[in-house]
């Protein structure tokens, strides 16, 4: 009788020791939840919508990134154009200043000549 009790105990221990512990097992430390098929369907459709929205947002983000790159390139081109215009304007201003200086010298020379002529005429008289 003692050997059958020992064999039964051994069999009982091996049987329960060999059982897999799953999430629904009372021995599991993780909580389990039960949901209805309707809730599962709703969660799946919510997930599908969220994934679809994520895809749309990713596409929009890529479009905006491309648009930003285009605008940055345009801005850089405009900066270069403005720099060219600024340099041209500075050169034009220098040329105009030289012309003004030349005209001033011509005027002063002409006034000096007229002054000399007036002095010469006054001296003759």
BELJOVEN-V195766 format. One record per backbone hydrogen bond with DSSP energy under -1.0 kcal/mol. CO is the residue of the C=O (numbers start at 1). NH is the residue of the N-H. E is the energy in kcal/mol with one decimal. If there is no record, write none. Layout:
co->CO nh->NH e->E
co->CO nh->NH e->E
This chain:
co->1 nh->5 e->-2.1
co->2 nh->6 e->-2.0
co->3 nh->7 e->-2.5
co->4 nh->8 e->-2.7
co->5 nh->9 e->-2.5
co->6 nh->10 e->-2.5
co->7 nh->11 e->-2.9
co->8 nh->12 e->-2.9
co->9 nh->13 e->-2.6
co->10 nh->14 e->-2.7
co->11 nh->15 e->-2.6
co->12 nh->16 e->-2.1
co->13 nh->17 e->-2.2
co->14 nh->18 e->-1.9
co->22 nh->25 e->-1.5
co->25 nh->28 e->-1.4
co->36 nh->40 e->-2.3
co->37 nh->41 e->-2.6
co->38 nh->42 e->-2.5
co->39 nh->43 e->-2.7
co->40 nh->44 e->-2.5
co->41 nh->45 e->-2.6
co->42 nh->46 e->-2.6
co->43 nh->47 e->-2.4
co->44 nh->48 e->-2.5
co->45 nh->49 e->-2.6
co->46 nh->50 e->-2.5
co->47 nh->51 e->-2.6
co->48 nh->52 e->-2.4
co->49 nh->53 e->-2.8
co->50 nh->54 e->-2.4
co->51 nh->55 e->-2.1
co->52 nh->56 e->-2.3
co->53 nh->57 e->-2.7
co->54 nh->58 e->-2.2
co->55 nh->59 e->-2.3
co->56 nh->60 e->-2.7
co->57 nh->61 e->-2.6
co->58 nh->62 e->-2.2
co->59 nh->63 e->-2.5
co->60 nh->64 e->-2.8
co->61 nh->65 e->-2.3
co->62 nh->66 e->-2.4
co->63 nh->67 e->-2.6
co->64 nh->68 e->-2.5
co->65 nh->69 e->-2.3
co->66 nh->70 e->-2.5
co->67 nh->71 e->-2.7
co->68 nh->72 e->-2.6
co->69 nh->73 e->-2.4
co->70 nh->74 e->-2.6
co->71 nh->75 e->-2.6
co->72 nh->76 e->-2.4
co->73 nh->77 e->-2.5
co->74 nh->78 e->-2.5
co->75 nh->79 e->-2.4
co->76 nh->80 e->-2.2
co->77 nh->81 e->-2.5
co->78 nh->82 e->-2.9
co->79 nh->83 e->-2.3
co->80 nh->84 e->-2.3
co->81 nh->85 e->-2.5
co->82 nh->86 e->-2.7
co->83 nh->87 e->-2.5
co->84 nh->88 e->-2.5
co->85 nh->89 e->-2.8
co->86 nh->90 e->-2.5
co->87 nh->91 e->-2.4
co->88 nh->92 e->-2.6
co->89 nh->93 e->-2.8
co->90 nh->94 e->-2.2
co->91 nh->95 e->-2.4
co->92 nh->96 e->-2.8
co->93 nh->97 e->-2.3
co->94 nh->98 e->-2.3
co->95 nh->99 e->-2.5
co->96 nh->100 e->-2.8
co->97 nh->101 e->-2.4
co->98 nh->102 e->-2.5
co->99 nh->103 e->-2.9
co->100 nh->104 e->-2.3
co->101 nh->105 e->-2.3
co->102 nh->106 e->-2.5
co->103 nh->107 e->-2.7
co->104 nh->108 e->-2.7
co->105 nh->109 e->-2.7
co->106 nh->110 e->-2.8
co->107 nh->111 e->-2.8
co->108 nh->112 e->-2.2
co->109 nh->113 e->-2.4
co->110 nh->114 e->-2.6
co->111 nh->115 e->-2.3
co->112 nh->116 e->-2.3
co->113 nh->117 e->-2.4
co->114 nh->118 e->-2.4
co->115 nh->119 e->-2.4
co->116 nh->120 e->-2.8
co->117 nh->121 e->-2.6
co->118 nh->122 e->-2.6
co->119 nh->123 e->-2.1
co->120 nh->124 e->-1.4
co->121 nh->125 e->-1.6
